[in-house]
Amino acid sequence: MNERIKALCKTFAANEAALILSAPNRRYYTAFDSSNGAVLVMKDEAVFLTDFRYIEAANTKVDDIPCKESSALFKDAIAMLKARGIRKLYLENETLTVSELHRFKQQSDGVELIADEILCKRIFEQRRVKSEAEVARMRRAQALTDDGFSYILPRLTVGRTEKDVALDLEMYMRRQGADAVAFDFIVASGENSSMPHAVPGERRLQKGDFVTMDFGATVDGYRSDMTRTVAIGEVSDEQKLVYDTVLKAQMTCLDSLKAGMTGEEGDRLARQVIEQAGYGKAFGHSTGHGVGIDVHEKPHLAPRSQELLRVGEIVTVEPGIYLEGRFGVRIEDMVWLTADGNVDLTASDKRLILV
């Protein structure tokens, strides 16, 4: 077994097991991507179950635990547990649907199902702190993202639609080696940039627009996340003031963010700058979040987060100001928390760029 599975195994008693069904968590423990599968983890052993479509690939790529072909993952897992005298099974409460839980209870055959927060808390505790290998993958993903930014800048021309820019950027990053995009890209121009999660549409870039681009790459299962806001041709005094305020907030947070802080304290570093400038009500989301196999993971830099940040975590720092119906600015870097503070993994220029 690999070290991740061994560590999880140690959290179970002899009569306990866990069935990991969600794709991100399966990927974390096996480094294998598939639309079907389950990792059955017990005190002293683990098995990967998948159907006919993936069993050959699984036998090749999942080399640290045995693989078993299964057309009925849950039923076969229950049969394996009963054969070993195990009568307690933990499930992932954060991804399990009500209908799945109801179906599983009907098929549990005397095995007690536990679908509270216990299993997910154990898994996310492991996933929060990144190994050197994970950091290396995320560095590669971010390098592709930085390259994408350099590529798209001269192509932000008046008349192009948001959709066209997003597609151009995605295709370039895939051609440069990204396995996939990290999430659906955001390209929001002009008044649309006041919506933090605007969907790219048919609006055409115009002189005087802010254009906010939130994008990232996936490399070997791990993601990057970056946002830059640039201007088309010119900006007003108010636009420049807002941009400078967001940049100051981000740099203030980057300068002081470190392990041992709570998520609330990390959030406060950026938020106080925006509030002091009079834009507090225009910053309605958290300052940042963890990134890894998922683009949103623990921990969170958020106003009510009392979680302590840890050495080895990778988080975003992404303050913003959004003036409804007018324009918005967000600047986002991805940083690695170290014993000495943090390392910014994002290389792209943050000065106000006019294209």
C-alpha positions as CSV (number, residue, x, y, z in Angstrom):
1,M,0.0,0.0,0.0
2,N,1.1,3.6,-0.6
3,E,1.7,5.9,2.3
4,R,-1.6,7.7,1.9
5,I,-3.6,4.5,2.2
6,K,-1.5,3.3,5.0
7,A,-2.2,6.5,7.0
8,L,-5.9,6.2,6.4
9,C,-5.9,2.5,7.3
10,K,-4.4,3.4,10.7
11,T,-7.5,5.4,11.6
12,F,-9.8,2.3,11.6
13,A,-10.4,-0.3,14.2
14,A,-10.3,-4.0,13.1
15,N,-14.1,-4.1,12.6
16,E,-14.2,-0.9,10.5
17,A,-13.8,0.0,6.9
18,A,-14.4,2.9,4.4
19,L,-15.7,2.9,0.9
20,I,-14.3,5.8,-1.1
21,L,-16.5,6.5,-4.1
22,S,-15.9,10.1,-5.1
23,A,-13.6,10.7,-8.1
24,P,-11.2,13.2,-6.5
25,N,-10.6,11.1,-3.4
26,R,-10.2,7.9,-5.5
27,R,-7.7,9.8,-7.5
28,Y,-5.9,11.0,-4.4
29,Y,-5.4,7.4,-3.1
30,T,-4.7,5.6,-6.4
31,A,-3.4,8.2,-8.9
32,F,-5.9,6.6,-11.3
33,D,-8.7,8.5,-13.1
34,S,-11.9,6.8,-14.0
35,S,-15.7,7.4,-14.1
36,N,-16.3,4.2,-12.2
37,G,-14.5,2.8,-9.2
38,A,-14.3,2.5,-5.4
39,V,-11.4,2.2,-2.9
40,L,-12.3,-0.2,-0.1
41,V,-10.0,0.6,2.9
42,M,-9.8,-1.6,5.9
43,K,-7.5,-1.8,8.9
44,D,-4.8,-3.9,7.2
45,E,-5.6,-3.9,3.6
46,A,-7.2,-2.0,0.7
47,V,-8.7,-3.0,-2.7
48,F,-9.6,-1.0,-5.8
49,L,-12.9,-2.0,-7.4
50,T,-13.9,-1.0,-10.9
51,D,-15.9,-2.4,-13.8
52,F,-14.9,-4.1,-17.1
53,R,-14.2,-0.8,-18.9
54,Y,-11.3,0.2,-16.5
55,I,-10.0,-3.0,-15.0
56,E,-7.2,-3.5,-17.6
57,A,-6.0,0.0,-17.1
58,A,-6.3,-0.2,-13.4
59,N,-4.2,-3.3,-13.2
60,T,-1.5,-1.4,-15.1
61,K,-1.6,1.9,-13.2
62,V,-2.8,1.0,-9.7
63,D,0.3,-0.9,-8.6
64,D,0.2,-0.6,-4.8
65,I,-3.1,-2.3,-4.0
66,P,-4.9,-5.2,-5.7
67,C,-7.6,-4.4,-8.3
68,K,-10.9,-6.4,-8.6
69,E,-13.4,-6.3,-11.4
70,S,-16.9,-5.5,-10.2
71,S,-20.1,-4.6,-11.9
72,A,-21.8,-3.9,-8.5
73,L,-19.3,-1.9,-6.4
74,F,-21.3,-1.6,-3.2
75,K,-22.7,-5.1,-3.1
76,D,-19.2,-6.6,-3.8
77,A,-17.7,-4.4,-1.1
78,I,-20.3,-5.5,1.4
79,A,-19.6,-9.1,0.5
80,M,-15.9,-8.6,1.1
81,L,-16.5,-7.0,4.5
82,K,-18.8,-9.7,5.7
83,A,-16.3,-12.4,4.7
84,R,-13.8,-10.6,6.9
85,G,-16.2,-10.1,9.8
86,I,-16.3,-6.3,9.4
87,R,-19.6,-4.8,10.3
88,K,-19.1,-1.0,10.2
89,L,-18.6,1.0,6.9
90,Y,-17.8,4.7,6.6
91,L,-19.0,6.7,3.6
92,E,-18.2,10.2,2.3
93,N,-21.0,12.4,3.5
94,E,-20.0,15.4,1.4
95,T,-20.5,13.7,-1.9
96,L,-23.1,11.0,-1.1
97,T,-26.6,11.7,-2.4
98,V,-29.8,11.0,-0.5
99,S,-30.8,8.4,-3.1
100,E,-27.5,6.7,-3.0
101,L,-27.6,6.4,0.8
102,H,-31.1,5.0,0.6
103,R,-30.0,2.4,-1.9
104,F,-26.9,1.5,0.0
105,K,-28.9,1.0,3.2
106,Q,-31.2,-1.5,1.3
107,Q,-28.1,-3.4,0.2
108,S,-26.0,-3.2,3.4
109,D,-27.0,-6.7,4.5
110,G,-26.3,-6.1,8.2
111,V,-23.3,-3.9,7.9
112,E,-23.7,-0.6,9.7
113,L,-23.3,2.5,7.4
114,I,-21.9,5.7,8.9
115,A,-22.4,8.7,6.6
116,D,-21.5,11.5,8.9
117,E,-18.5,13.9,8.6
118,I,-15.9,11.4,10.1
119,L,-14.5,9.9,6.9
120,C,-14.4,13.2,4.9
121,K,-12.6,14.9,7.8
122,R,-10.0,12.2,7.9
123,I,-9.5,12.4,4.1
124,F,-9.4,16.2,3.9
125,E,-6.9,16.4,6.8
126,Q,-4.6,14.3,4.6
127,R,-5.3,16.2,1.4
128,R,-4.7,19.7,2.9
129,V,-0.9,19.4,3.3
130,K,0.8,18.8,-0.1
131,S,3.8,16.6,-0.7
132,E,6.8,17.7,-2.7
133,A,5.5,15.7,-5.6
134,E,2.1,17.4,-5.4
135,V,3.7,20.8,-5.2
136,A,5.8,20.0,-8.3
137,R,2.7,19.1,-10.3
138,M,1.0,22.3,-9.2
139,R,4.0,24.3,-10.2
140,R,3.8,22.8,-13.7
141,A,0.1,23.6,-13.9
142,Q,0.7,27.2,-12.8
143,A,3.6,27.6,-15.3
144,L,1.2,26.7,-18.0
145,T,-1.3,29.2,-16.6
146,D,1.3,31.9,-16.6
147,D,2.2,31.0,-20.2
148,G,-1.5,31.2,-21.1
149,F,-1.7,34.8,-19.7
150,S,1.3,35.9,-21.8
151,Y,-0.2,34.3,-24.8
152,I,-3.7,35.9,-24.5
153,L,-2.6,39.5,-23.6
154,P,-1.8,40.7,-27.1
155,R,-5.0,38.9,-28.3
156,L,-7.3,41.0,-26.1
157,T,-8.5,43.2,-29.0
158,V,-11.5,45.4,-29.3
159,G,-14.4,43.4,-30.9
160,R,-13.5,39.9,-29.7
161,T,-16.2,38.3,-27.6
162,E,-15.6,36.9,-24.1
163,K,-16.5,33.4,-25.3
164,D,-13.9,33.7,-28.1
165,V,-11.2,34.8,-25.6
166,A,-12.0,32.0,-23.2
167,L,-11.9,29.3,-26.0
168,D,-8.7,30.7,-27.4
169,L,-7.0,30.6,-24.0
170,E,-8.2,27.1,-23.3
171,M,-7.1,25.7,-26.6
172,Y,-3.7,27.3,-26.2
173,M,-3.1,25.8,-22.8
174,R,-4.2,22.4,-23.9
175,R,-1.9,22.5,-26.8
176,Q,1.0,23.5,-24.5
177,G,0.5,20.4,-22.4
178,A,-2.4,20.9,-20.0
179,D,-4.3,17.6,-19.4
180,A,-7.4,19.6,-19.0
181,V,-8.6,23.0,-17.7
182,A,-8.8,23.4,-14.0
183,F,-12.4,24.7,-14.2
184,D,-14.7,26.6,-16.5
185,F,-12.8,29.8,-17.4
186,I,-14.2,33.2,-16.4
187,V,-13.7,36.0,-19.0
188,A,-15.8,39.0,-18.0
189,S,-15.5,42.4,-19.6
190,G,-16.9,45.8,-18.9
191,E,-20.0,45.7,-16.7
192,N,-19.9,41.9,-16.6
193,S,-16.6,42.1,-14.6
194,S,-18.7,43.3,-11.6
195,M,-20.0,39.7,-11.3
196,P,-17.3,37.6,-9.6
197,H,-18.3,34.3,-11.4
198,A,-19.6,35.7,-14.7
199,V,-20.0,33.2,-17.5
200,P,-18.2,34.2,-20.8
201,G,-20.8,35.4,-23.3
202,E,-21.2,37.3,-26.5
203,R,-20.3,40.7,-25.2
204,R,-17.5,42.2,-27.3
205,L,-14.4,43.8,-25.7
206,Q,-14.5,47.6,-25.9
207,K,-12.1,50.4,-25.2
208,G,-12.1,51.4,-21.6
209,D,-13.1,47.9,-20.4
210,F,-11.7,46.0,-17.5
211,V,-11.4,42.4,-18.5
212,T,-11.2,39.9,-15.6
213,M,-9.8,36.4,-16.5
214,D,-9.9,33.6,-14.0
215,F,-8.4,30.4,-15.3
216,G,-6.1,27.4,-14.6
217,A,-4.7,24.2,-15.9
218,T,-4.7,20.6,-14.7
219,V,-1.5,18.6,-14.8
220,D,-1.3,15.0,-13.6
221,G,-4.5,15.4,-11.6
222,Y,-3.5,18.7,-9.9
223,R,-4.8,22.2,-10.6
224,S,-3.8,25.8,-10.7
225,D,-5.9,28.9,-10.2
226,M,-5.1,32.5,-11.2
227,T,-7.0,35.7,-11.9
228,R,-5.8,38.8,-13.7
229,T,-7.7,41.9,-14.5
230,V,-6.4,44.1,-17.4
231,A,-7.7,47.1,-19.2
232,I,-8.5,47.7,-22.9
233,G,-6.8,50.9,-24.0
234,E,-7.5,53.2,-21.1
235,V,-8.9,53.5,-17.6
236,S,-10.7,56.2,-15.6
237,D,-9.3,57.6,-12.4
238,E,-11.8,55.5,-10.5
239,Q,-10.9,52.3,-12.3
240,K,-7.2,52.9,-11.4
241,L,-8.1,53.6,-7.8
242,V,-10.0,50.4,-7.5
243,Y,-7.3,48.4,-9.2
244,D,-4.6,49.9,-6.9
245,T,-6.7,49.1,-3.9
246,V,-7.2,45.5,-4.8
247,L,-3.5,45.1,-5.6
248,K,-2.5,46.7,-2.3
249,A,-4.9,44.3,-0.5
250,Q,-3.4,41.3,-2.2
251,M,0.2,42.3,-1.6
252,T,-0.5,43.1,2.1
253,C,-1.9,39.6,2.5
254,L,1.0,38.0,0.5
255,D,3.5,39.8,2.6
256,S,2.2,38.5,5.9
257,L,0.3,35.3,5.3
258,K,1.8,32.3,7.1
259,A,1.1,29.0,8.8
260,G,-0.3,29.2,12.3
261,M,-2.7,32.0,11.4
262,T,-6.4,31.2,11.3
263,G,-8.3,31.5,8.0
264,E,-10.0,34.5,9.5
265,E,-6.7,36.2,10.2
266,G,-5.5,35.5,6.7
267,D,-8.7,36.9,5.2
268,R,-8.5,40.0,7.4
269,L,-5.1,40.9,6.0
270,A,-6.6,41.7,2.7
271,R,-10.1,42.7,3.8
272,Q,-9.0,45.5,6.1
273,V,-7.2,47.3,3.2
274,I,-10.4,47.2,1.1
275,E,-12.6,48.3,4.0
276,Q,-10.3,51.2,4.9
277,A,-10.5,52.4,1.3
278,G,-14.3,52.5,1.6
279,Y,-15.1,49.5,-0.6
280,G,-15.8,46.9,2.1
281,K,-19.3,46.2,0.9
282,A,-18.0,45.6,-2.6
283,F,-15.8,42.6,-1.5
284,G,-18.4,39.9,-0.8
285,H,-16.4,36.7,-1.1
286,S,-13.6,35.1,0.9
287,T,-10.0,36.0,0.3
288,G,-8.9,32.5,-0.7
289,H,-9.2,28.8,-0.6
290,G,-7.1,25.7,-0.8
291,V,-6.2,24.1,-4.2
292,G,-5.1,20.6,-5.1
293,I,-6.9,17.8,-6.8
294,D,-10.0,20.0,-6.5
295,V,-9.8,23.7,-7.4
296,H,-11.6,24.4,-4.1
297,E,-10.3,22.5,-1.1
298,K,-9.6,23.2,2.6
299,P,-8.5,25.4,4.1
300,H,-10.4,28.7,3.6
301,L,-9.2,32.3,4.0
302,A,-12.6,33.5,5.1
303,P,-14.2,35.8,7.7
304,R,-15.4,33.1,10.0
305,S,-12.8,30.4,9.5
306,Q,-11.0,29.3,12.7
307,E,-9.0,26.6,11.0
308,L,-5.3,27.0,11.5
309,L,-3.2,27.3,8.3
310,R,-0.5,24.7,8.1
311,V,3.0,24.4,6.5
312,G,2.6,22.6,3.2
313,E,-0.8,23.9,2.2
314,I,-1.4,25.7,-1.1
315,V,-4.0,28.5,-1.0
316,T,-5.2,31.3,-3.3
317,V,-5.1,35.0,-2.3
318,E,-7.7,36.7,-4.4
319,P,-9.3,39.9,-3.1
320,G,-11.6,41.8,-5.3
321,I,-13.9,44.9,-5.6
322,Y,-17.1,44.7,-7.6
323,L,-19.2,47.8,-8.4
324,E,-22.5,46.4,-9.6
325,G,-23.4,47.1,-13.2
326,R,-20.1,49.0,-13.8
327,F,-16.9,47.1,-13.4
328,G,-14.9,44.8,-11.1
329,V,-11.3,43.9,-10.3
330,R,-9.9,40.6,-8.9
331,I,-6.2,39.7,-8.6
332,E,-5.4,36.1,-7.6
333,D,-2.2,34.2,-7.0
334,M,-1.6,30.7,-5.7
335,V,0.8,30.5,-2.8
336,W,2.5,27.6,-0.9
337,L,2.8,28.0,2.9
338,T,6.2,27.2,4.2
339,A,8.0,27.3,7.5
340,D,9.4,30.7,6.5
341,G,6.1,32.3,5.4
342,N,4.9,31.6,1.9
343,V,6.1,31.1,-1.7
344,D,4.1,32.7,-4.5
345,L,3.8,30.1,-7.3
346,T,2.3,32.7,-9.7
347,A,4.7,34.6,-11.9
348,S,2.4,36.7,-14.0
349,D,2.7,40.5,-13.8
350,K,0.2,42.2,-11.5
351,R,0.8,45.8,-12.4
352,L,-2.1,47.4,-14.2
353,I,-1.7,46.4,-17.8
354,L,-3.3,48.3,-20.7
355,V,-3.6,46.3,-23.9
